Amino acid sequence: MREFYKKQSADIAGRIKALRGRAHGFVMGEILSFLAAVAGLVMITLSDNPNLRILALGWAILCAIIYMVVRQHDTKNDQRIRHLEDLKRVYDNELQAMDGDFSCFDDGQRYVDPHHAYTYDLDIFGRDSLYQRMNRTVTTGGCDALAERLSSLDGREGFRNDIDSYDETYRKHVQALAEDVRFRSEFISFGVRQKIDTAAIRQALQAAGTVRVNPFFAHPVVLALAVADLVAFLACILLAAMGRVDGLLPVWWGILQFFGVYLLCMGTLKRVSTAIDRFHGQVRQLAKVVDLVERRSSNPGHGTADAAPHGDRMTAPGSDNVFRRLTALLDGLDKRGNIMGLFVVNTFALYDFFLVRKFVKWSRDDKQELDRWIDRVIRMDQGVTIATFLYNHPYTCWATITDDEGVFCEAQGLCHPFLGEKAIRNDFRIDDRHFYIITGANMAGKSTFLRAVGVNYILALTGMPVFAKSMRVSRFKLFSSMRTTDDLAHGISYFNAELLRLKQLLAYCRNNDHTLIILDEILKGTNSLDKLNGSRLFLEHISQLPVSGIIATHDLELSKMEGERCHNYCFEIELGSAVTYSYKITPGVARNQNATFLLNQILTE
């Protein structure tokens, strides 16, 4: 995979180099054709020969046309270079990620919530988080949707999880996207410089939709009168040229026509421009994304593969025309900035009148369709992100979601997503209302294993591949307490913070049926005996609720709670001249500890 990304990046670098060489040729062509056109105009002024003047005029016009054609090709060449630079950056970012540097991707720090049921403890958001490692979204709406998806298993009001939608059809969509590397790379390239702000676009479109327009602009009779006016005006110019009417008539007609149209339409166009012109570039970028999706949908070799729940696919033929009409409207607003040009087009073509009619048509016919397309692009955005995650981690699998009542999880070859292919895999099973006490030395793998269970469950229930050889899970709620911190600004000590988190846990378990709790060292902020007694008291109480749990601890005495519903597991180490870590979970209680051993090594050194 590394070689593939390197090859793609190198190939694109070669194409960029060739296009930049061509750009130098275009610049020279523009300079020469411009100078040649100027030389033609100079010849007209210097020559007394009428034939030579006509020839010089023709030469100047020809050179001006050549200049405009070369300029147009130069602009397209620059756009192509920019696009290829973005595409190269996609592959370079993947290479950077393979080296363990994910700083080029959004880390989702704004979604960090220490009070969430599990995201804070399980490194879902923040630097080097699961979100940062998988996020390839190009829209702000896609970012928010992905964050909500990863947070949706806590049962909070307002969070929705479409578990039933992640069926075999959905998985085929994601698999098809994963295999279509070219499409995914093109799609991701539209967000590498700046993400498309879908919320701002929606807000701008909504504001534009509230702009009031006099209904007479849309009336067919008014349109007929405008066309008749233009025909009559052009006929008047022709008659004046033929000497049939006074030459001042078309002049005054044109002046009155310009000011009439300008004053009539100025207020409406100003309000429209204020509402949406600021997001012109964003809308253009979104239109390109839609065009890419449409082209893939129309390709007989591909399905829609939008990974959308409930089979909501983006297959409406010509749907991107609504974006083309919107960008045409925005282009029209931009062109009004040239007052001389505006005078000509308003005088001879009633430009502002037809621009207002274009806005009326968009507001009437396209506004709702645009909003629906933004929702569809956001779903595709998630689909591309998940497909890229699947493609970059081929040693994953899809979990089986069972209809078992209560908490059930059985995994073969489970590992933590952050550890890569070299991770030590473990088999583990969790049954409803059973508790698993995990002992082991420092750095033996307890906390990593707890997070592996939690993160893979989140991936399974949110329609993403899991890091296991096989995994079967039921549907249950999740709550963790692994990373409690003090809050000195609010006078909350570490121990008090622990108690508050456990209080939150108890309230959560009482309000939700079938919950898996993941705890790393209960009551770390007190002495050993108090900690042991408190831990026993807590586990005895929580076992009366519809809860299953995995608890990591250094208190070997806690393992004496083993019974019908309480099971001991451990991560054992070997002590010799050095510490040997197996990172394999086995039944039983850990025998060896390493703190004294490692401290003695430091003191000896």
Phi, psi and omega in degrees: 000320178300316180296324178297312180296321179297316182296317179298316180297317180293319179299317181292323177301321177295320179293322178296319180298317179295319180292325177293324175297320178294326180299322177298321177296319179296319180298316178297320178297320178296315181297312183294316181292325178294314180297323179295321178295318178297319179299321177298318179294323178296319179299325179297319182285332186270333187271144175262347182280118181301319180296320179292325178295317178299317179297318180294322177297315177300318179299316181297318179295315180300314180294324177295320177296316178300318179301313182295322179294314180297319179299319179297316178295324178296317179297315178296323178296319177296320178296321179294319178300314180300317180296316180294325176297319177295319180294319177298322180295328176302310181290323178296322177297321179294321177296320178297319179294323179294338176270007176089009179251108183253016185295342180282352181250154179298127183270353178066027181303329181292344180265357182297128180220103181300342182264358178294156185299329185208341189296326182291315182290327187264012176058045180282323180234156179110185183298133181058027182278175174300318180300314182293324182291330185256342190289119173232024184292154180246352180238152176293327176296322176295320177301311182295319181294320178295318179296317179295323179298314182288341181261000196279357186268010180266356175077009180292147178297135181098344177260128184237139177232121182270062184302318183294343181276345184271059184267193183296323178298314178301317182294325176295321176301312181296319180297319179297320177295320180299323181283338182270073186297321183298313179298313182300318181295317177299316182299311183296329183298337181286354180238007185285331179275312181204136179286146179285121184277089184293326179296317179293322178296315178301315181297318180294318180294322178295317179296319179295325180292340179271355179294126182276132179237135178302125186299342183294337178299326184270356185286134181298330179295320179296320177299316180298320179294321179296317179294318179297322178298315180297317180297316181294321180296315179295322178296322179296318178299316181296317180294323178296321179294331180273357179080014182278333178230167180298134182295338180281342183300308179294333179294308180294323178300313180297319180296312179297324180295318180297308183293325179298310181294317183299311182290326181293323187257348189302312184298314181298312183293328178294317179295319178296314181299317179299322184288317191236347186295332182296336184253023181303311181299320179295318179295319177302315181296318178296322178297323178294321178297314179298318179298320178297316180296318179298317180296322178290321180296326182276353178283119183300338182280356184227150168275185178289320175048043180272359179054037183266137175300151176062022175066024179283097188255155182263075185239004182298118184297133177073015182297333181288351177299331179296327177285323178297320178293323179292316179294327175296320177297316180294321176299320178297321177295321179298319185293341180290350181292336179271102187294324179293315178296322180297322178300317182293311186287329176288324181290316187261348185220005181050048189305310183297323179299311182289334176291320176296319177299323177297319178295318179300317180296317178298314182296327183278320190253329194251342189301312181293322179295323176299317180297319178294322180292325176298318177299320181291321178296321178297320177293319176297323179303315177294318180300317179295319179299313182292321179296321177295321177299317178295316181296320182284346181230073184291349181270019176263178176212171175268135178281155174261123178267117184265169177260017180301141174283142177081196184269124175214133177209126177226120184232139173247130178066042181283141175210167180279136183300335185280348189268348176077192186293338183275003182296144174283126184264148181227150173259140181202151179223137177238128178249160185297132177061029173249153182236142185235111180265120186248119179250165179160164181288171174298140177066016181279343176121009184296305184296321179297320180294317179301316179292326179298318179297311183295312183295318181291329175294318177300314179300317182298315186276354178247020173074038180233156179293147182252157183266079181198164174283326173202153181206130175236127181221152170267184180258120180210170178273162185227136175216136182229154173218096186227342188222059179285139179229154177282169180221084184295330181298331180250015175068032181251116179284170180300313182296320179296320178298321177299314181298320179296321179293319178293325176296318176298319180299313181299316179297322180295315182291330178287333183265352182229131174280149172058078181238137171260124176254139179239115185237136176242103180061092175289136175056055178294339187272022178222178184286167190300311183293316178298321179297315181297312181295318178296320179296317178298315180299316181296313182294323178296322180286314184293335181290347177279349181263165178286071190226144166243157184208151170240122185234118175267139182206155171264350181281099181295335179296332180295336180293345180287355175282358182307137180192209184295325183247000183238123189236145180258133172225160182210160168248103185273152175236163176244132179253125175217233173288341176214173178269131178250123181254128179266332183059024178253132178273134181224155176295149177117188182245138181297138180260324187256143174237158188237357186298309181296320182299311182290323178294321178297322177298317179297316181294324179293317178298000000 
